[in-house]
């Protein structure tokens, strides 16, 4: 059994308050297809979704980024077809709020993976060089085999995207795949 972790693929990160824009729009169908494939195979699928409180001056991101993914807003809804696929498979997909870049930090993700005997995590979503990167680093530190779907990750900056892919491969030993 393996796991698919869909990281921050929300309206705010695709077209909203902190958008990756066209690169994130371009991966919509790929992420939706992977969610359908993993859910159909009864693999563990989680939506790891950034969540912030309105006007929280204590969150470390408050000084770095404009307000985004505010609890209770449409900005936290999954983007496009991914939202539709989630709704169709909601009983088989774990929705997980997170408050840090790293999907393992302050969540029960590691516990859920270990309870199921999962040793391989597949990462998709945004931003390649921020939340996907920090999640991949922690997956490495926790001993998971990590697979990054190059055609299902995106970020604001093309150079940062390429750097992160190299880092996944050369520093974390992650497997980089396309069209999996």
C-alpha distance (Angstrom), angle and dihedral (degrees) to the residues before:
residue distance angle dihedral
X1 . . .
X2 3.77 . .
X3 3.79 136.0 .
X4 3.79 135.0 -126.0
X5 3.79 115.1 -151.9
X6 3.81 113.0 -165.1
X7 3.79 105.5 -161.1
X8 3.82 122.6 -152.9
X9 3.80 97.7 -37.6
X10 3.81 91.6 160.2
X11 3.77 137.0 138.1
X12 3.81 91.8 -103.7
X13 3.81 93.1 54.5
X14 3.80 95.5 42.6
X15 3.83 105.4 38.6
X16 3.81 106.7 -14.8
X17 3.79 139.6 71.8
X18 3.82 97.1 -27.2
X19 3.80 103.2 20.1
X20 3.78 129.2 -175.2
X21 3.80 84.7 -165.7
X22 3.79 123.7 -166.7
X23 3.83 96.8 4.7
X24 3.82 88.8 57.5
X25 3.81 93.3 42.8
X26 3.81 88.9 52.6
X27 3.83 93.2 60.3
X28 3.83 96.2 50.8
X29 3.81 97.1 101.1
X30 3.79 93.4 41.8
X31 3.81 92.4 54.4
X32 3.82 91.9 44.5
X33 3.83 90.4 50.6
X34 3.82 91.8 50.0
X35 3.80 91.9 49.2
X36 3.81 90.0 51.5
X37 3.82 91.8 46.8
X38 3.82 95.6 48.3
X39 3.82 93.5 42.9
X40 3.82 91.8 49.2
X41 3.81 89.5 51.9
X42 3.84 90.3 51.0
X43 3.78 90.4 -118.5
X44 3.79 116.9 150.0
X45 3.82 112.2 -89.5
X46 3.78 123.9 -174.7
X47 3.76 132.9 -178.6
X48 3.82 103.7 -145.0
X49 3.79 101.1 -162.3
X50 3.79 127.4 -172.7
X51 3.80 112.7 -125.6
X52 3.77 129.0 -170.2
X53 3.79 133.6 176.9
X54 3.82 118.5 -124.4
X55 3.82 110.6 -92.3
X56 3.81 97.2 -4.5
X57 3.81 104.1 168.7
X58 3.82 92.1 -177.8
X59 3.78 97.9 62.0
X60 3.82 109.2 100.9
X61 3.81 91.8 -131.9
X62 3.82 91.9 59.5
X63 3.80 90.5 85.1
X64 3.81 93.9 43.0
X65 3.80 108.2 44.4
X66 3.80 139.4 24.5
X67 3.82 115.8 -100.0
X68 3.82 110.5 -71.8
X69 3.81 141.2 160.3
X70 3.79 90.6 23.5
X71 3.80 113.8 -172.9
X72 3.82 111.2 -97.8
X73 3.81 96.7 17.3
X74 3.80 131.2 115.4
X75 3.80 87.1 -118.2
X76 3.81 88.3 78.7
X77 3.81 93.9 55.3
X78 3.76 114.8 106.2
X79 3.78 113.1 -100.5
X80 3.80 124.0 -101.7
X81 3.77 120.0 -52.7
X82 3.81 91.6 3.8
X83 3.83 88.3 67.1
X84 3.82 89.7 51.2
X85 3.81 93.0 49.3
X86 3.80 90.4 46.9
X87 3.82 91.5 52.7
X88 3.83 91.0 48.7
X89 3.82 91.2 51.2
X90 3.80 100.5 29.3
X91 3.81 93.9 127.7
X92 3.83 90.0 58.5
X93 3.82 98.9 41.1
X94 3.79 125.1 78.4
X95 3.83 114.5 -138.8
X96 3.79 109.4 -151.2
X97 3.79 125.0 -174.9
X98 3.79 114.8 -147.7
X99 3.77 131.5 -174.2
X100 3.80 101.1 -166.3
X101 3.80 135.3 54.6
X102 3.80 91.4 -105.4
X103 3.83 112.0 75.6
X104 3.82 90.3 -149.2
X105 3.82 96.0 53.2
X106 3.81 111.8 101.8
X107 3.82 93.5 -10.1
X108 3.80 136.3 98.7
X109 3.82 93.9 -119.7
X110 3.81 95.9 115.3
X111 3.81 91.4 48.0
X112 3.81 92.3 50.0
X113 3.81 91.8 49.0
X114 3.80 94.7 47.3
X115 3.83 92.6 45.3
X116 3.80 87.8 58.3
X117 3.82 94.0 44.3
X118 3.80 91.4 -116.3
X119 3.79 115.3 163.7
X120 3.82 100.3 164.7
X121 3.80 123.8 66.8
X122 3.80 125.0 -171.3
X123 3.80 115.1 -155.9
X124 3.81 127.2 -155.5
X125 3.79 135.4 157.5
X126 3.78 138.2 55.7
X127 2.94 146.7 1.5
X128 3.80 103.0 21.2
X129 3.80 93.6 -165.2
X130 3.81 98.0 38.6
X131 3.81 122.6 30.9
X132 3.79 96.8 10.6
X133 3.81 89.8 47.8
X134 3.80 95.4 48.3
X135 3.80 91.3 46.3
X136 3.82 90.6 50.0
X137 3.80 91.5 50.1
X138 3.79 91.3 52.7
X139 3.81 91.8 45.3
X140 3.82 87.1 54.2
X141 3.83 91.5 47.7
X142 3.82 90.2 50.5
X143 3.81 92.3 50.6
X144 3.80 101.1 -108.8
X145 3.78 122.7 147.7
X146 3.79 101.8 -119.2
X147 3.80 127.5 -150.1
X148 3.80 120.3 -171.3
X149 3.79 117.2 -161.4
X150 3.81 101.3 -142.3
X151 3.80 91.2 -165.5
X152 3.82 91.6 52.8
X153 3.82 103.1 50.1
X154 3.81 128.6 77.8
X155 3.79 142.8 166.8
X156 3.81 143.6 -178.2
X157 3.79 95.4 -95.8
X158 3.80 125.7 51.3
X159 3.81 94.1 -154.6
X160 3.80 91.9 50.7
X161 3.82 89.2 48.8
X162 3.82 91.9 54.1
X163 3.81 92.0 44.6
X164 3.82 91.1 51.8
X165 3.81 92.3 49.9
X166 3.81 89.6 52.5
X167 3.80 90.6 47.4
X168 3.80 91.5 51.1
X169 3.78 90.5 51.9
X170 3.80 103.3 36.4
X171 3.80 103.4 32.1
X172 3.80 104.6 27.2
X173 3.81 98.3 31.6
X174 3.79 90.9 -129.0
X175 3.76 120.2 163.7
X176 3.82 111.8 -117.9
X177 3.81 113.8 -152.2
X178 3.81 139.2 177.2
X179 3.79 125.8 -162.0
X180 3.82 93.1 7.4
